[in-house]
Amino acid sequence: MARIAITAVDSETGYAQRIKAGLHDLKADEPVSAGGTNTGPTPYALLLAALGACTSITLRMYAERKGWRLGHIHVELRHDKSDDGADRIEREIRFAAPLTEDQRRLLAEVVERTPLTKTIKAGSPIQTRLL
């Protein structure tokens, strides 16, 4: 099995989190209205950011292999939870470059196969150990 990523999260008090993702330092928190200090995005916002980044990167890689220019890529994501607790993620993607209908169709197919899209849709077992 290939290791894809390692991330460590530390918290002293409150909801503010220090995240170490490889060589990168990030933060997470909850808004003041939820008892946090709003020093970083919420965990759900970070999940959407990861999905959006994976989407944009995968599309750019695919387009480069095809020799297509996409220009600026804008990915906007929303997460909603229904009254019965079901999660729904909406993703909208805009390209600055004009694309043919065939290119748009192929890119729409690629979007559904990005690594994080597949992981989120399939679900992933989580093995937890308390040390």
C-alpha positions in Angstrom: 0.0 0.0 0.0 1.4 3.4 -1.0 1.3 6.2 1.6 -0.4 9.2 0.0 -0.1 11.8 2.8 0.8 12.4 6.4 -0.8 15.2 8.4 -0.5 16.0 12.2 -3.0 18.2 14.1 -2.3 19.8 17.5 -4.5 21.6 19.9 -3.8 23.1 23.3 -7.1 24.7 24.3 -10.3 25.8 22.6 -11.0 24.8 19.0 -8.1 26.4 17.2 -5.9 23.7 15.6 -2.3 23.8 14.3 -1.9 21.6 11.2 1.4 20.3 9.9 0.9 18.9 6.4 4.3 17.9 5.1 6.3 21.1 5.1 3.3 23.3 5.3 1.7 24.9 8.4 -2.1 25.4 8.3 -4.8 26.4 10.8 -8.3 25.3 11.4 -10.9 26.6 13.9 -14.6 27.2 14.4 -16.3 30.6 14.0 -16.9 32.7 17.0 -20.6 31.9 16.8 -19.7 28.2 17.4 -17.4 28.9 20.3 -14.1 29.2 18.3 -11.8 32.1 17.6 -12.1 32.1 13.8 -8.3 31.8 13.4 -8.7 29.4 10.4 -11.2 27.7 8.2 -13.5 25.1 9.6 -12.8 21.4 9.0 -15.6 21.3 6.4 -14.1 24.3 4.6 -10.7 22.5 4.5 -12.4 19.4 3.1 -13.9 21.5 0.3 -10.6 23.3 -0.3 -8.9 19.9 -0.7 -11.6 18.7 -3.1 -11.4 22.0 -5.1 -7.6 21.9 -5.3 -7.6 18.3 -6.4 -10.3 19.1 -9.0 -8.3 22.0 -10.5 -5.0 20.2 -10.4 -6.4 17.1 -12.1 -8.1 19.1 -14.8 -5.0 21.1 -15.5 -2.9 17.9 -15.7 -5.4 16.3 -18.1 -5.6 19.4 -20.3 -1.8 19.7 -20.4 -1.5 16.1 -21.6 -4.1 16.9 -24.3 -2.3 20.2 -25.3 -5.4 22.3 -24.2 -5.2 25.7 -22.6 -7.8 26.2 -19.9 -6.6 29.6 -18.7 -7.9 30.5 -15.2 -9.8 27.7 -13.5 -12.3 28.7 -10.8 -13.8 25.9 -8.6 -16.6 26.8 -6.2 -17.9 24.3 -3.7 -20.7 24.2 -1.2 -21.5 21.7 1.5 -25.0 21.3 2.7 -26.5 19.0 5.3 -30.2 18.1 5.1 -32.6 17.9 8.0 -32.1 14.1 8.1 -28.3 14.5 8.3 -27.5 13.6 4.7 -24.4 15.5 3.2 -24.4 17.1 -0.2 -21.5 18.7 -2.0 -22.1 21.0 -5.0 -19.2 21.8 -7.3 -19.2 24.4 -10.0 -16.2 24.8 -12.4 -15.5 27.8 -14.7 -12.7 28.0 -17.3 -11.4 31.3 -18.7 -10.6 29.7 -22.1 -13.3 28.9 -24.6 -13.9 25.2 -24.8 -15.6 23.0 -27.4 -18.5 20.9 -26.3 -16.3 17.8 -26.8 -13.7 19.2 -24.4 -16.3 20.1 -21.9 -17.8 16.6 -22.0 -14.3 15.0 -21.5 -13.5 17.4 -18.7 -16.8 16.6 -17.0 -15.9 12.9 -17.1 -12.4 13.6 -15.7 -13.9 15.6 -12.8 -15.8 12.6 -11.6 -12.6 10.6 -11.5 -10.3 12.9 -9.6 -8.6 11.1 -6.7 -10.4 13.0 -3.9 -13.8 12.8 -5.7 -13.4 9.0 -5.8 -12.3 8.8 -2.2 -15.2 11.0 -0.9 -17.8 9.2 -3.1 -16.6 5.7 -2.1 -16.1 6.5 1.5 -12.9 5.4 3.3 -12.5 3.2 6.3 -10.8 5.0 9.2 -8.8 3.0 11.7 -8.3 4.9 15.0 -6.0 4.0 17.9 -6.0 6.0 21.2 -2.4 6.0 22.5 
